Amino acid sequence: MTDRHEKIKHYLDQLCSQVKAREVHTDLRDELGNHMEEMMLDKEQEGLSQEEAAAYAIDQMGDPAVVGKSMHRLHRHRMHWGLLVGLIGLSITSLLLIWIFTTNVADEKYQSLYRGHVVYTVIGVMLMLFFIYFDYRKLKKAAWWIYILLNVMLWISPIITTDIHGNSRYWSLFGLTLDLTTASVWILPLAIGAIMLDKLRSNSNMQSILTYIAMVMFPAVLLFQTLDWVRLFLFGIMCIILFGWLTKKWLYTVIGAVVTGSIFVLLLFFADQYGRLERLSVVLNLQDDPHGSGYSNYSIIEIIRSAGWWGNGIDTTFDKFKTSYYNYPGVLLIDVFGWSAGILLLVGVIWYVASMMKILPRIRDDFSRMIIVSITAMFALQIIYSLAMTTGKVPILSISFPFIGYGNHLMFDYAMLGLLLGVYRRKDTILKRNEKIRQKVDADPMTSS
């Protein structure tokens, strides 16, 4: 049938009026309408008129209001309340720690940090709410524009902004500071993945692999130009993880990881102007220079040792190192509340990352799954290294603790969590027809080779 019967159209209108997720209306009309038309065709072949066949199909389907409500329950928008509750806990911890810091620090230049922290938190929450309700699937269509825009911003960044260390990662916009390289590390892998997803999943040949490498190398060179090597390394790791997940070619992935690591080591030896290699290697011999290059590591170790199970209290004395406590929220937490609070934080963040990972099997389409993989991996990398820095046994790098550490990175933390929650919210609005398409692609021998 080319034109759907008026009674069938009316029935589907009534049914869809009960389903609040409008994005599933078209698929529901197609699936249920085709099923009803097949019933009509069978009955017309048995000798019933078109009117009688339509009435029979409607009778077999049942009350449209009842069926519509059941479809709504099946395909309604959902919220991951566990992640939201965990986020509230992290946010309260973050605000408490920065309040303790600004209350105890004597230097007036640090006492205004609490207000800035609150501002970034509020902006972050607003961005999170936006992305929860934003239809993230529109990002796939805009991926090329996002990729080009960020690369242009990275390209001109050294021209318009440079700090005392030669780094050009920060932009000042409307009174706020934008961490451009952090934004790039979060967003560029998503844009590249969106652009290359279908090509690498359906036909991961040498041409598509080389295209992916070229798309990664261009922003990598620009990140190197900004002299933000930490974000450059994070970007490289993220793109390697994404490549492995997209192609399932783990041998190529391992080779890519080895090559990336080798290039980074060579850069440290031959292109390091700011003593990065010394700062990285200081952990091997902390006792040689505990008050020089190893001062931060040594101070962290001493503080953790002296904290005990219950800490030194909110009124802990601030020494020279503790004036930089806003960079080390985990150390501040343990100093004030003790090892018990540190263990609680460790268990909490492990559960939080695990909860993000558990979302993946529930997501049906590849673009949504790619978003979950990228965001979860980035959070995991930052959390793991931030926890490692809390021990004082690893090099101190400018990696902020997500949701807890001070800085404008909070805006991206909340925004990316909002995007993840937005994917989860719509997970039941992707119908089985779309899932079958994905399964067909996954079954293609070219993608599994």
Phi, psi and chi 1 to 4 in degrees:
 res  aa     phi    psi   chi1   chi2   chi3   chi4
   1 MET       -  132.3  -64.1 -179.7 -174.7      -
   2 THR   -88.2  -38.2   55.0      -      -      -
   3 ASP  -111.9  128.4  -66.8  -37.2      -      -
   4 ARG   -73.8  140.9 -163.0  157.6  -80.2  164.5
   5 HIS   -61.6  143.7 -166.7  -80.5      -      -
   6 GLU   -57.7  -38.9  -74.5  -60.9  -37.4      -
   7 LYS   -64.9  -37.1  -73.3 -174.2  177.3  179.9
   8 ILE   -67.3  -43.1  -59.5  -63.7      -      -
   9 LYS   -60.0  -44.9  -71.2 -178.7 -179.1  178.8
  10 HIS   -63.5  -41.2 -178.9   64.0      -      -
  11 TYR   -60.8  -46.0  178.3   88.3      -      -
  12 LEU   -67.3  -34.0  -66.0  173.4      -      -
  13 ASP   -61.6  -45.8  -71.4  -20.3      -      -
  14 GLN   -64.1  -41.5  -71.0 -178.4  -65.5      -
  15 LEU   -63.9  -48.0 -174.0  150.8      -      -
  16 CYS   -68.7  -23.5  -72.3      -      -      -
  17 SER   -64.3  -19.1   67.4      -      -      -
  18 GLN   -88.8  -12.0  -57.7  -65.0  -35.8      -
  19 VAL  -100.1  113.1 -177.7      -      -      -
  20 LYS   -76.0  -25.6  -66.5 -177.2  179.7  179.1
  21 ALA   -78.1   92.8      -      -      -      -
  22 ARG   -61.7  -26.5  -65.5 -178.2  178.4  -84.8
  23 GLU   -67.4  -15.1   56.5  -94.8   44.1      -
  24 VAL   -96.2   -4.6  -57.4      -      -      -
  25 HIS   -59.0  -45.8  -74.3 -173.7      -      -
  26 THR   -61.1  -45.5  -60.0      -      -      -
  27 ASP   -66.0  -39.2  -74.0  -21.6      -      -
  28 LEU   -63.8  -42.9  -75.7  176.5      -      -
  29 ARG   -61.1  -41.4  -71.2  177.6 -174.8  -84.0
  30 ASP   -66.3  -50.8  -71.2  -17.2      -      -
  31 GLU   -67.2  -51.6  -71.4 -168.1    5.5      -
  32 LEU   -72.1  -37.8  -62.1  179.7      -      -
  33 GLY   -63.6  -43.4      -      -      -      -
  34 ASN   -63.5  -39.4  -69.7  -20.4      -      -
  35 HIS   -63.3  -41.4  178.3   59.1      -      -
  36 MET   -68.3  -37.3  -64.9  175.9   73.9      -
  37 GLU   -67.7  -32.7  -72.6  174.6   -9.1      -
  38 GLU   -66.4  -39.0  -72.3  174.4    1.3      -
  39 MET   -65.0  -40.2  -73.5 -167.7  -70.7      -
  40 MET   -61.6  -44.8  -74.7 -179.1   61.1      -
  41 LEU   -61.2  -41.8 -175.8   59.8      -      -
  42 ASP   -61.5  -42.9  -70.6  -19.7      -      -
  43 LYS   -72.0  -34.5  -72.5  -58.4  173.0 -178.6
  44 GLU   -65.4  -34.3  -73.4  178.9   26.0      -
  45 GLN   -69.8  -22.7  -70.1  175.7  -13.2      -
  46 GLU   -83.8   -5.8  -67.3  176.8    8.4      -
  47 GLY   113.1   -1.7      -      -      -      -
  48 LEU   -76.0  152.9  -90.1   65.8      -      -
  49 SER   -75.1  168.8   66.8      -      -      -
  50 GLN   -63.0  -38.5 -169.6  177.4   75.1      -
  51 GLU   -64.4  -44.3  -71.4  -67.9  -33.9      -
  52 GLU   -65.9  -39.0  -67.9  171.3  -30.2      -
  53 ALA   -66.0  -39.4      -      -      -      -
  54 ALA   -65.2  -41.9      -      -      -      -
  55 ALA   -63.2  -39.3      -      -      -      -
  56 TYR   -63.9  -45.4  171.7   82.4      -      -
  57 ALA   -61.9  -42.0      -      -      -      -
  58 ILE   -65.2  -41.1  -68.9  171.6      -      -
  59 ASP   -63.0  -38.1 -176.5   62.8      -      -
  60 GLN   -69.0  -32.9  -69.1  -62.7  -54.1      -
  61 MET   -73.8  -34.5  -70.2  -65.3  -65.7      -
  62 GLY   100.6 -179.3      -      -      -      -
  63 ASP   -57.6  124.0 -173.0  -22.0      -      -
  64 PRO   -61.9  -32.4   21.5  -33.4      -      -
  65 ALA   -67.1  -42.5      -      -      -      -
  66 VAL   -67.6  -46.2  175.0      -      -      -
  67 VAL   -64.2  -40.7  177.2      -      -      -
  68 GLY   -61.9  -41.9      -      -      -      -
  69 LYS   -64.5  -37.5  -70.9  177.1 -178.7  177.7
  70 SER   -67.6  -37.3   67.5      -      -      -
  71 MET   -66.5  -35.1  -70.1  -66.7  103.7      -
  72 HIS   -65.3  -44.0  168.0   69.3      -      -
  73 ARG   -61.9  -34.8  -72.2 -167.8  -65.5  -89.0
  74 LEU   -77.2  -35.8 -173.7   61.3      -      -
  75 HIS  -118.6   25.1  -60.2  -63.5      -      -
  76 ARG   -79.0  160.8   66.1 -174.8  175.7   88.0
  77 HIS   -69.4  141.9  -68.0  143.6      -      -
  78 ARG  -127.3  155.3  -57.9 -178.0 -173.1  -82.6
  79 MET  -121.7  138.2 -175.0   59.5   67.2      -
  80 HIS   -87.9   91.3 -162.3  -56.5      -      -
  81 TRP   -68.1  -27.9  -64.4  108.5      -      -
  82 GLY   -61.9  -45.6      -      -      -      -
  83 LEU   -65.5  -36.4  -73.4 -179.8      -      -
  84 LEU   -67.5  -42.3  -82.6 -178.3      -      -
  85 VAL   -63.9  -42.8  170.6      -      -      -
  86 GLY   -61.4  -38.9      -      -      -      -
  87 LEU   -64.6  -40.1  176.0   63.2      -      -
  88 ILE   -60.0  -41.5  -67.9  172.1      -      -
  89 GLY   -62.2  -44.6      -      -      -      -
  90 LEU   -65.6  -39.3  -70.3  172.4      -      -
  91 SER   -65.3  -42.9  -60.7      -      -      -
  92 ILE   -63.7  -42.5  -67.9  173.4      -      -
  93 THR   -59.9  -43.2  -58.5      -      -      -
  94 SER   -61.9  -48.7  176.8      -      -      -
  95 LEU   -65.7  -36.5  -67.7  169.3      -      -
  96 LEU   -65.0  -44.3  174.2   62.8      -      -
  97 LEU   -65.7  -43.3  -69.7  176.9      -      -
  98 ILE   -69.6  -29.9 -162.2   67.4      -      -
  99 TRP   -66.7  -43.1  175.7   78.6      -      -
 100 ILE   -60.8  -42.4  -68.2  172.5      -      -
 101 PHE   -62.7  -51.6  171.6   77.6      -      -
 102 THR   -68.1  -24.5   53.8      -      -      -
 103 THR   -74.7  -34.9  -59.2      -      -      -
 104 ASN   -93.0  -28.0  -75.6  -87.2      -      -
 105 VAL   -71.9  137.9   69.2      -      -      -
 106 ALA   -86.8  -29.4      -      -      -      -
 107 ASP   -69.5  122.0 -164.9  -31.1      -      -
 108 GLU   -64.2  -26.5  -67.3 -177.1   -0.8      -
 109 LYS   -66.4  -18.4   69.8  179.9 -180.0 -179.1
 110 TYR   -95.0  -14.4  -64.4  113.3      -      -
 111 GLN   -74.7  -11.9  -66.9  175.0   -2.4      -
 112 SER   -92.8    1.3   62.3      -      -      -
 113 LEU   -65.6  -30.4  -67.1 -177.5      -      -
 114 TYR   -61.5  -42.6 -173.3   78.5      -      -
 115 ARG   -62.3  -44.8 -177.4  176.0   59.5 -174.1
 116 GLY   -62.3  -38.1      -      -      -      -
 117 HIS   -63.6  -42.5 -169.3   71.4      -      -
 118 VAL   -63.5  -42.1  171.5      -      -      -
 119 VAL   -60.0  -48.2  169.4      -      -      -
 120 TYR   -64.7  -34.4  -75.4  126.0      -      -
 121 THR   -66.6  -44.2  -59.8      -      -      -
 122 VAL   -63.5  -45.6  170.4      -      -      -
 123 ILE   -61.0  -41.3  -65.5  173.6      -      -
 124 GLY   -61.0  -43.8      -      -      -      -
 125 VAL   -62.8  -40.0  170.5      -      -      -
 126 MET   -63.3  -42.5  -67.5  171.2   62.6      -
 127 LEU   -64.6  -39.0  -71.2  171.3      -      -
 128 MET   -60.8  -46.7 -179.3 -174.9   72.4      -
 129 LEU   -62.6  -38.6  -67.8  173.4      -      -
 130 PHE   -60.4  -48.0  170.7   78.8      -      -
 131 PHE   -73.9  -23.9  -79.8  108.5      -      -
 132 ILE   -62.5  -40.9  -73.4  175.6      -      -
 133 TYR   -98.1   -9.3  -66.2   98.3      -      -
 134 PHE   -74.8  140.5  175.1   73.4      -      -
 135 ASP   -77.7   98.2 -172.0   -7.6      -      -
 136 TYR   -61.5  -19.7   64.7   91.9      -      -
 137 ARG   -65.9  -19.7  -70.6  169.0  -68.5 -171.9
 138 LYS   -68.4  -22.3  -65.5  178.6 -179.2  178.6
 139 LEU   -64.2  -29.3  -64.7  174.3      -      -
 140 LYS   -64.7  -39.2 -169.4  172.5 -176.0 -179.7
 141 LYS   -69.7  -28.5  -62.8  179.1 -179.5  178.7
 142 ALA   -95.2    6.1      -      -      -      -
 143 ALA   -58.6  -44.1      -      -      -      -
 144 TRP   -62.0  -43.1  -93.5  113.6      -      -
 145 TRP   -64.5  -40.6  -67.8  107.3      -      -
 146 ILE   -63.6  -44.6  -65.7  171.2      -      -
 147 TYR   -59.6  -47.6  177.7   81.6      -      -
 148 ILE   -64.8  -45.2  -67.2  170.0      -      -
 149 LEU   -59.5  -47.7  174.8   62.3      -      -
 150 LEU   -67.0  -36.7  -83.3  172.6      -      -
 151 ASN   -66.2  -38.5  -82.4  -70.5      -      -
 152 VAL   -64.5  -42.1  169.3      -      -      -
 153 MET   -63.7  -41.3  -67.5  176.2   71.4      -
 154 LEU   -65.1  -35.7  -73.5  171.7      -      -
 155 TRP   -66.6  -43.3  175.7   51.7      -      -
 156 ILE   -87.8  -10.7   65.5  173.9      -      -
 157 SER   -56.5  -46.3 -171.9      -      -      -
 158 PRO   -63.7  -19.9  -22.4   34.8      -      -
 159 ILE   -78.4  -36.1  -57.9  172.4      -      -
 160 ILE  -105.5  -13.2   64.0  175.2      -      -
 161 THR  -151.6  132.2  175.4      -      -      -
 162 THR  -151.8  132.6  -56.6      -      -      -
 163 ASP   -96.5 -173.0   66.0   16.9      -      -
 164 ILE   -68.5  -18.4   59.0  174.9      -      -
 165 HIS   -95.5    8.4  -59.3  -66.7      -      -
 166 GLY    82.7   -2.1      -      -      -      -
 167 ASN   -80.0  140.9 -168.1  -65.3      -      -
 168 SER  -126.2   49.0   53.6      -      -      -
 169 ARG   -93.3  -18.9   58.4 -175.3  -75.7 -157.1
 170 TYR  -103.6  132.9  -64.7  108.6      -      -
 171 TRP  -115.9  140.7  -76.2   30.7      -      -
 172 SER  -100.4  118.4  -66.0      -      -      -
 173 LEU  -132.2  118.8  -60.8  170.6      -      -
 174 PHE    54.4   38.6  -52.2  110.5      -      -
 175 GLY    84.2   -3.7      -      -      -      -
 176 LEU  -111.2  156.0  -65.2  173.7      -      -
 177 THR  -100.6  126.5  -59.8      -      -      -
 178 LEU  -105.5  121.7  172.2   66.2      -      -
 179 ASP   -85.0   94.6 -171.8  -18.2      -      -
 180 LEU   -64.2  -41.9  177.5   60.9      -      -
 181 THR   -70.7  -34.6   54.6      -      -      -
 182 THR   -64.6  -41.8  -65.0      -      -      -
 183 ALA   -59.3  -40.7      -      -      -      -
 184 SER   -65.9  -40.7  -60.0      -      -      -
 185 VAL   -64.9  -35.6  169.3      -      -      -
 186 TRP   -74.5  -46.7  -85.3  113.8      -      -
 187 ILE   -90.1  -38.9  -59.7  171.0      -      -
 188 LEU   -60.9  -43.4  -81.1  173.6      -      -
 189 PRO   -59.0  -36.6  -26.9   36.5      -      -
 190 LEU   -65.2  -42.5  -70.6  172.3      -      -
 191 ALA   -65.8  -45.6      -      -      -      -
 192 ILE   -63.1  -42.7  -65.3  170.1      -      -
 193 GLY   -61.9  -40.5      -      -      -      -
 194 ALA   -64.4  -40.0      -      -      -      -
 195 ILE   -69.0  -40.6  -66.6  167.1      -      -
 196 MET   -97.2   -5.2  -63.8  -58.9  -60.0      -
 197 LEU   -53.4  -56.9  174.3   64.0      -      -
 198 ASP   -66.0  -37.9  -64.2  -28.0      -      -
 199 LYS   -66.5  -45.3  -65.7  178.6 -179.2  178.0
 200 LEU   -75.2  -30.8  -70.9  174.1      -      -
 201 ARG   -76.0  -38.2  -87.7  -64.4  164.2   97.1
 202 SER   -89.6  -27.9   62.1      -      -      -
 203 ASN  -157.6   77.5 -173.9   19.9      -      -
 204 SER   -83.4   64.1   55.1      -      -      -
 205 ASN   -86.9 -179.0   54.5   23.9      -      -
 206 MET   -62.7  -34.9 -171.4   54.8   64.6      -
 207 GLN   -63.8  -46.2 -179.5 -179.0   -5.3      -
 208 SER   -68.2  -34.9   58.3      -      -      -
 209 ILE   -65.6  -44.1  -69.1  173.1      -      -
 210 LEU   -65.2  -34.9  -70.1  174.8      -      -
 211 THR   -63.6  -43.0  -57.5      -      -      -
 212 TYR   -61.4  -45.3 -178.5   86.6      -      -
 213 ILE   -60.6  -42.4  -67.4  173.1      -      -
 214 ALA   -63.6  -40.5      -      -      -      -
 215 MET   -67.6  -28.4  -66.6 -165.0   68.2      -
 216 VAL   -80.2  -40.7  169.9      -      -      -
 217 MET   -65.7  -35.2  -72.6  -58.4  -61.6      -
 218 PHE   -61.6  -54.5 -172.1   69.5      -      -
 219 PRO   -67.0  -27.1   19.6  -30.2      -      -
 220 ALA   -62.9  -41.6      -      -      -      -
 221 VAL   -63.6  -39.9  170.8      -      -      -
 222 LEU   -68.6  -36.8  -64.7  175.9      -      -
 223 LEU   -65.5  -38.0  -76.5  168.7      -      -
 224 PHE   -62.3  -37.3  175.6   73.8      -      -
 225 GLN   -64.3  -32.0  173.7 -176.3  -91.3      -
 226 THR   -77.0   -9.7   65.8      -      -      -
 227 LEU    67.9   20.1  -62.7  179.8      -      -
 228 ASP   -96.8   84.4 -171.8   -7.5      -      -
 229 TRP   -73.7  -27.1  -71.8   22.0      -      -
 230 VAL   -64.8  -49.1  172.9      -      -      -
 231 ARG   -66.8  -32.3 -106.9   54.3   56.4 -177.5
 232 LEU   -61.6  -44.3  170.4   61.9      -      -
 233 PHE   -66.8  -42.4 -169.1   61.0      -      -
 234 LEU   -60.8  -41.5  -76.1  173.7      -      -
 235 PHE   -61.3  -43.4  175.2   71.7      -      -
 236 GLY   -62.2  -44.6      -      -      -      -
 237 ILE   -62.0  -44.1  -66.2  174.9      -      -
 238 MET   -61.7  -42.3  -79.6  -57.3  -52.0      -
 239 CYS   -69.1  -32.3  -69.6      -      -      -
 240 ILE   -67.7  -45.7  -70.5  169.5      -      -
 241 ILE   -59.0  -44.8  -67.5  172.1      -      -
 242 LEU   -64.8  -40.8 -158.5   56.5      -      -
 243 PHE   -61.2  -45.3  176.1   83.4      -      -
 244 GLY   -61.1  -41.7      -      -      -      -
 245 TRP   -69.5  -38.3 -178.1   80.5      -      -
 246 LEU   -70.1  -42.1  -72.9  171.4      -      -
 247 THR   -97.9  -24.9   63.7      -      -      -
 248 LYS    62.1   17.2  -57.4  -62.6 -171.5  -68.8
 249 LYS   -94.8   84.2  -67.1 -176.6  178.7  -66.5
 250 TRP   -72.2  -28.3  -59.1  112.6      -      -
 251 LEU   -63.4  -47.5  177.0   59.9      -      -
 252 TYR   -61.3  -35.9  -71.4  173.9      -      -
 253 THR   -65.0  -44.7  -55.6      -      -      -
 254 VAL   -63.5  -42.6  171.5      -      -      -
 255 ILE   -60.3  -43.7  -67.2  173.1      -      -
 256 GLY   -61.0  -39.5      -      -      -      -
 257 ALA   -65.3  -42.8      -      -      -      -
 258 VAL   -64.5  -44.7  171.6      -      -      -
 259 VAL   -62.9  -44.4  170.5      -      -      -
 260 THR   -61.6  -45.6  -58.2      -      -      -
 261 GLY   -62.0  -40.5      -      -      -      -
 262 SER   -64.9  -42.5  -59.5      -      -      -
 263 ILE   -61.9  -42.1  -67.6  173.6      -      -
 264 PHE   -64.5  -40.4 -166.5   76.1      -      -
 265 VAL   -64.2  -42.6  170.6      -      -      -
 266 LEU   -61.7  -39.0  -70.7  173.7      -      -
 267 LEU   -62.9  -39.2  -70.8  174.0      -      -
 268 LEU   -63.1  -35.9  -74.9  173.7      -      -
 269 PHE   -79.2  -36.9  -84.3  103.0      -      -
 270 PHE  -115.8  -13.1  -60.5  109.9      -      -
 271 ALA  -130.4   23.6      -      -      -      -
 272 ASP   -97.1  111.5 -177.1   12.1      -      -
 273 GLN   -98.7  -10.0  -57.0  175.0   17.8      -
 274 TYR  -122.1   26.0  -63.4   95.8      -      -
 275 GLY    66.6   29.8      -      -      -      -
 276 ARG   -64.2  -40.5  -64.6 -177.5 -179.7   88.9
 277 LEU   -61.5  -39.1 -176.7   59.4      -      -
 278 GLU   -64.7  -41.1 -178.6 -178.4   -7.5      -
 279 ARG   -68.3  -31.8  -64.2 -157.5  -57.2  -89.2
 280 LEU   -75.6  -36.1  -68.4  173.8      -      -
 281 SER   -87.7   -6.8   59.8      -      -      -
 282 VAL   -62.3  -27.3   69.3      -      -      -
 283 VAL   -67.5  -16.7  -66.0      -      -      -
 284 LEU   -75.0  -24.7  -59.5  175.9      -      -
 285 ASN  -143.3   63.6  -62.0  -71.8      -      -
 286 LEU   -62.7  -34.7  -76.1  176.6      -      -
 287 GLN   -68.4  -17.7   66.7  -80.2    2.8      -
 288 ASP   -71.9  -32.0  -67.9  -13.1      -      -
 289 ASP  -147.4   64.1 -168.0   13.2      -      -
 290 PRO   -66.8  -19.5   25.1  -33.9      -      -
 291 HIS  -110.0    9.5  -58.9  -69.6      -      -
 292 GLY  -116.9 -114.3      -      -      -      -
 293 SER   -66.6  -21.2   56.1      -      -      -
 294 GLY   -99.6   15.6      -      -      -      -
 295 TYR   -60.9  -47.7  174.6   70.5      -      -
 296 SER   -63.4  -46.1  -65.8      -      -      -
 297 ASN   -61.9  -46.3  -62.7   79.1      -      -
 298 TYR   -62.5  -41.8 -174.0   78.5      -      -
 299 SER   -64.0  -42.6  -61.3      -      -      -
 300 ILE   -61.6  -45.1  -71.0  172.6      -      -
 301 ILE   -60.8  -44.5  -67.6  171.9      -      -
 302 GLU   -64.5  -40.2  -70.9  -59.4  -51.5      -
 303 ILE   -65.4  -44.6  -70.7  167.4      -      -
 304 ILE   -62.8  -41.0  -61.5  -58.5      -      -
 305 ARG   -63.4  -37.5  -74.6  175.6  178.5  171.9
 306 SER   -85.7  -10.0   66.0      -      -      -
 307 ALA   -69.5  -36.8      -      -      -      -
 308 GLY    69.9 -173.7      -      -      -      -
 309 TRP   -70.0  -28.5  -79.9  104.5      -      -
 310 TRP  -120.6    4.9  -52.5  112.0      -      -
 311 GLY    78.7 -176.4      -      -      -      -
 312 ASN  -102.3    4.1  -62.7  -52.1      -      -
 313 GLY    88.7  165.7      -      -      -      -
 314 ILE   -65.5  -30.2  -67.2  178.5      -      -
 315 ASP   -91.8   30.1   56.6  -11.8      -      -
 316 THR   -57.3  143.2  179.7      -      -      -
 317 THR   -73.2  135.3  -56.2      -      -      -
 318 PHE   -96.1  122.4  -90.5   41.1      -      -
 319 ASP  -100.1 -166.6   57.8   16.6      -      -
 320 LYS   -59.4  -45.4  178.2 -177.6  176.3 -178.0
 321 PHE   -65.9  -38.1  170.6   74.9      -      -
 322 LYS   -69.2  -10.5  -67.2 -178.6 -178.7 -179.1
 323 THR   -70.6  -11.5   57.3      -      -      -
 324 SER  -105.9   20.1   61.5      -      -      -
 325 TYR   -59.7  -28.7 -110.6  172.0      -      -
 326 TYR   -62.8  -17.2   61.4   95.0      -      -
 327 ASN   -85.7  -13.0  -70.8  -38.6      -      -
 328 TYR  -130.7   67.7  -49.3  100.0      -      -
 329 PRO   -61.9  -32.9   22.9  -33.8      -      -
 330 GLY   -65.2  -39.8      -      -      -      -
 331 VAL   -67.6  -42.4 -177.6      -      -      -
 332 LEU   -60.1  -44.4  172.1   57.8      -      -
 333 LEU   -58.7  -46.3  178.8   72.0      -      -
 334 ILE   -69.6  -39.3  -66.4  173.2      -      -
 335 ASP   -60.5  -42.7 -173.9   18.5      -      -
 336 VAL   -81.3  -45.1  173.8      -      -      -
 337 PHE  -110.6   -7.0  -61.4  105.9      -      -
 338 GLY    93.2  177.6      -      -      -      -
 339 TRP   -59.7  -32.2  -58.4  -23.6      -      -
 340 SER   -60.4  -41.1   56.1      -      -      -
 341 ALA   -68.3  -37.0      -      -      -      -
 342 GLY   -63.8  -41.7      -      -      -      -
 343 ILE   -65.0  -40.9  -67.0  172.0      -      -
 344 LEU   -62.0  -41.5 -176.4   62.3      -      -
 345 LEU   -63.2  -43.0  175.6   64.9      -      -
 346 LEU   -60.1  -48.7  174.9   63.2      -      -
 347 VAL   -62.9  -40.7  172.4      -      -      -
 348 GLY   -64.1  -44.8      -      -      -      -
 349 VAL   -73.3  -32.2  -65.2      -      -      -
 350 ILE   -62.7  -45.1  -70.1  174.1      -      -
 351 TRP   -62.4  -37.4  169.1   82.9      -      -
 352 TYR   -66.5  -47.0 -155.5   66.5      -      -
 353 VAL   -65.5  -40.0  173.5      -      -      -
 354 ALA   -61.8  -37.4      -      -      -      -
 355 SER   -64.8  -37.5  -62.3      -      -      -
 356 MET   -63.1  -43.3  -67.8 -177.3 -170.4      -
 357 MET   -66.2  -33.4  -65.1  174.7   64.7      -
 358 LYS   -67.8  -16.2  -73.1 -179.3 -179.3  178.3
 359 ILE   -68.8  -33.5  -66.8  176.3      -      -
 360 LEU   -53.8  -48.2 -170.8   60.2      -      -
 361 PRO   -64.0  -17.1  -20.2   32.9      -      -
 362 ARG   -88.2   -8.6  -53.2  179.0 -169.6  179.6
 363 ILE   -94.9  137.3  -53.5  -59.4      -      -
 364 ARG   -98.3  -42.1  -65.1  170.8  178.8  171.5
 365 ASP   -94.0  152.2   67.6  -59.3      -      -
 366 ASP   -66.1  -38.0  -78.9  -24.7      -      -
 367 PHE   -62.5  -44.1  178.7   59.3      -      -
 368 SER   -63.8  -41.2  -56.2      -      -      -
 369 ARG   -64.9  -37.6  -69.4  164.0   64.6   85.9
 370 MET   -62.3  -40.1 -174.6  -88.3  -65.6      -
 371 ILE   -62.1  -45.3  -67.7  175.2      -      -
 372 ILE   -61.5  -46.0  -61.1  -63.8      -      -
 373 VAL   -60.2  -47.3  168.7      -      -      -
 374 SER   -64.8  -48.7 -177.8      -      -      -
 375 ILE   -67.3  -45.0  -68.5  176.5      -      -
 376 THR   -63.3  -42.4  -57.1      -      -      -
 377 ALA   -62.5  -41.2      -      -      -      -
 378 MET   -66.2  -44.1 -175.2   62.3 -179.8      -
 379 PHE   -61.1  -44.5  -86.7  128.6      -      -
 380 ALA   -61.5  -44.1      -      -      -      -
 381 LEU   -59.8  -46.0  -73.8  172.4      -      -
 382 GLN   -67.9  -40.9  -67.3 -176.2   90.5      -
 383 ILE   -67.5  -44.2  -72.7  173.3      -      -
 384 ILE   -60.0  -46.5  -70.4  170.3      -      -
 385 TYR   -72.3  -35.2 -156.9   85.9      -      -
 386 SER   -62.2  -41.2  -64.0      -      -      -
 387 LEU   -65.8  -38.9  -70.9  171.0      -      -
 388 ALA   -63.7  -40.0      -      -      -      -
 389 MET   -64.2  -26.4  -76.7 -163.3  -63.5      -
 390 THR   -64.3  -21.3  -57.4      -      -      -
 391 THR   -82.1  -20.1   67.0      -      -      -
 392 GLY    79.5    3.7      -      -      -      -
 393 LYS   -98.2    0.0  -60.6  -68.8 -173.5  178.5
 394 VAL  -123.9  160.8  -59.5      -      -      -
 395 PRO   -56.4  140.0  -24.9   34.1      -      -
 396 ILE   -81.5  114.1  -57.0  -61.7      -      -
 397 LEU  -118.8  163.1  -58.7  178.0      -      -
 398 SER   -83.1   56.5   56.8      -      -      -
 399 ILE  -107.8  119.5  -66.7  179.3      -      -
 400 SER   -88.9  145.7  -59.5      -      -      -
 401 PHE   -72.4  117.8 -154.4  122.0      -      -
 402 PRO   -54.9  134.9  -25.6   34.7      -      -
 403 PHE    71.1  -18.2  -57.4  110.8      -      -
 404 ILE  -110.3  -44.5  -63.9 -180.0      -      -
 405 GLY   -63.4  151.4      -      -      -      -
 406 TYR   -76.1  144.1  173.6   81.5      -      -
 407 GLY   137.4  170.2      -      -      -      -
 408 ASN   -75.9   -3.5   64.2   80.2      -      -
 409 HIS   -61.6  -20.3   66.9   89.0      -      -
 410 LEU   -57.1  -35.8  -71.7  170.6      -      -
 411 MET   -60.6  -42.1  -64.2 -172.3  -64.9      -
 412 PHE   -74.3  -35.4  -59.0  107.2      -      -
 413 ASP   -58.7  -50.3  -64.9  -19.0      -      -
 414 TYR   -67.7  -40.6  -78.5   96.1      -      -
 415 ALA   -62.5  -44.0      -      -      -      -
 416 MET   -69.7  -36.0  -68.6  -60.9  106.6      -
 417 LEU   -64.9  -38.3 -178.4   65.3      -      -
 418 GLY   -61.1  -39.7      -      -      -      -
 419 LEU   -64.1  -42.3 -176.6   56.1      -      -
 420 LEU   -62.0  -44.4 -175.1  147.1      -      -
 421 LEU   -66.6  -31.8  -69.7  172.2      -      -
 422 GLY   -65.3  -37.2      -      -      -      -
 423 VAL   -65.0  -45.6  171.8      -      -      -
 424 TYR   -63.0  -38.8 -176.7   85.7      -      -
 425 ARG   -59.0  -33.7 -178.6  172.8  179.4  -94.8
 426 ARG  -102.5   12.1  -69.5  173.3  172.6   79.5
 427 LYS   -62.0  -27.4   70.7 -177.3 -178.3   68.7
 428 ASP   -97.2    9.5  -67.5  -35.0      -      -
 429 THR   -99.6    1.9   63.4      -      -      -
 430 ILE   -96.4  110.2  -52.0  -63.1      -      -
 431 LEU   -80.8  171.4  -60.4 -170.9      -      -
 432 LYS   -60.7  -28.5  -69.3 -176.6  178.0 -179.8
 433 ARG   -60.0  -41.1 -176.3 -178.3   64.0  172.0
 434 ASN   -69.0  -35.1  -53.8   94.2      -      -
 435 GLU   -65.7  -37.7 -174.6  178.7   13.5      -
 436 LYS   -63.7  -37.4  -70.1  176.9 -179.2  177.4
 437 ILE   -61.8  -43.2  -65.5  172.8      -      -
 438 ARG   -64.2  -42.8  179.0 -179.6   65.6   80.4
 439 GLN   -63.5  -34.7  -68.8  172.0  -14.3      -
 440 LYS   -65.7  -40.8 -177.4  178.0  179.4 -179.1
 441 VAL   -66.6  -42.8  171.8      -      -      -
 442 ASP   -63.3  -30.3  -71.9  -15.8      -      -
 443 ALA   -80.9   -9.6      -      -      -      -
 444 ASP   -62.6  125.3 -169.8  -35.1      -      -
 445 PRO   -60.1  -24.3   20.7  -32.3      -      -
 446 MET   -68.5  -29.3  -67.8  -62.8  -66.7      -
 447 THR   -87.6  -20.9   61.5      -      -      -
 448 SER   -98.5   -2.0   58.1      -      -      -
 449 SER   -77.5      -   59.4      -      -      -
